[in-house]
Protein backbone atom coordinates (compact mmCIF):
# COMPACT_ATOMS: atom_id res chain seq x y z
CA UNK A 1 0.00 0.00 0.00
CA UNK A 2 1.45 3.31 -1.04
CA UNK A 3 1.28 6.56 0.88
CA UNK A 4 -1.29 7.91 -1.57
CA UNK A 5 -3.56 4.89 -1.04
CA UNK A 6 -3.25 5.25 2.73
CA UNK A 7 -4.15 8.94 2.56
CA UNK A 8 -7.15 8.11 0.37
CA UNK A 9 -8.27 5.48 2.87
CA UNK A 10 -7.94 7.92 5.78
CA UNK A 11 -9.81 10.62 3.87
CA UNK A 12 -12.60 8.22 2.98
CA UNK A 13 -12.87 7.05 6.60
CA UNK A 14 -13.00 10.68 7.79
CA UNK A 15 -15.78 11.53 5.34
CA UNK A 16 -17.83 8.44 6.21
CA UNK A 17 -17.32 9.04 9.93
CA UNK A 18 -18.32 12.69 9.69
CA UNK A 19 -21.47 11.92 7.71
CA UNK A 20 -22.41 9.10 10.10
CA UNK A 21 -21.90 11.32 13.15
CA UNK A 22 -23.95 14.11 11.58
CA UNK A 23 -26.79 11.68 10.80
CA UNK A 24 -26.78 10.53 14.42
CA UNK A 25 -27.05 14.13 15.60
CA UNK A 26 -23.52 14.55 16.88
CA UNK A 27 -20.92 16.91 15.54
CA UNK A 28 -17.56 15.24 15.45
CA UNK A 29 -14.77 16.76 17.49
CA UNK A 30 -12.05 16.48 14.90
CA UNK A 31 -10.39 14.68 12.05
CA UNK A 32 -8.99 11.82 14.13
CA UNK A 33 -12.41 11.17 15.69
CA UNK A 34 -14.00 11.12 12.23
CA UNK A 35 -11.38 8.68 10.94
CA UNK A 36 -11.92 6.35 13.90
CA UNK A 37 -15.70 6.57 13.45
CA UNK A 38 -15.28 5.77 9.77
CA UNK A 39 -13.22 2.65 10.46
CA UNK A 40 -15.55 1.46 13.23
CA UNK A 41 -18.50 2.22 10.97
CA UNK A 42 -16.96 0.11 8.21
CA UNK A 43 -16.58 -2.81 10.60
CA UNK A 44 -20.12 -2.50 11.98
CA UNK A 45 -21.66 -1.81 8.60
CA UNK A 46 -19.83 -4.70 6.96
CA UNK A 47 -20.99 -7.05 9.70
CA UNK A 48 -24.59 -5.85 9.37
CA UNK A 49 -24.58 -6.17 5.59
CA UNK A 50 -23.32 -9.76 5.83
CA UNK A 51 -25.91 -10.66 8.48
CA UNK A 52 -28.77 -9.10 6.53
CA UNK A 53 -27.54 -10.43 3.18
CA UNK A 54 -27.59 -6.97 1.61
CA UNK A 55 -24.63 -5.85 -0.44
CA UNK A 56 -23.48 -2.28 -0.86
CA UNK A 57 -23.85 -0.64 -4.23
CA UNK A 58 -21.08 1.92 -3.82
CA UNK A 59 -17.53 0.75 -3.09
CA UNK A 60 -14.34 2.79 -3.07
CA UNK A 61 -11.15 0.72 -2.85
CA UNK A 62 -13.15 -2.26 -1.51
CA UNK A 63 -14.73 -0.17 1.27
CA UNK A 64 -18.54 -0.29 1.41
CA UNK A 65 -19.24 3.43 1.65
CA UNK A 66 -22.97 3.35 2.41
CA UNK A 67 -22.61 0.65 5.06
CA UNK A 68 -19.67 2.53 6.60
CA UNK A 69 -21.87 5.59 7.03
CA UNK A 70 -24.74 3.50 8.44
CA UNK A 71 -22.37 1.73 10.84
CA UNK A 72 -20.84 5.00 12.02
CA UNK A 73 -24.30 6.51 12.58
CA UNK A 74 -25.39 3.46 14.58
CA UNK A 75 -22.20 3.49 16.63
CA UNK A 76 -22.56 7.21 17.46
CA UNK A 77 -26.25 6.74 18.31
CA UNK A 78 -25.42 3.92 20.73
CA UNK A 79 -22.61 5.94 22.31
CA UNK A 80 -24.97 8.92 22.70
CA UNK A 81 -27.59 6.69 24.34
CA UNK A 82 -25.09 5.19 26.75
CA UNK A 83 -23.51 8.52 27.67
CA UNK A 84 -26.75 10.37 28.27
CA UNK A 85 -27.21 11.79 24.80
CA UNK A 86 -25.28 15.05 25.14
CA UNK A 87 -25.37 17.05 21.94
CA UNK A 88 -23.21 20.00 21.09
Protein Blocks (a to p, Z undefined) as FASTA:
>chain_A
ZZklmmmmmmmmmmmmmmmmmmnopacfbfklmmmmmmmmmmmmmmmmmmnopacfbdge
hiafklmmmmmmmmmmmmmmmnoopaZZ
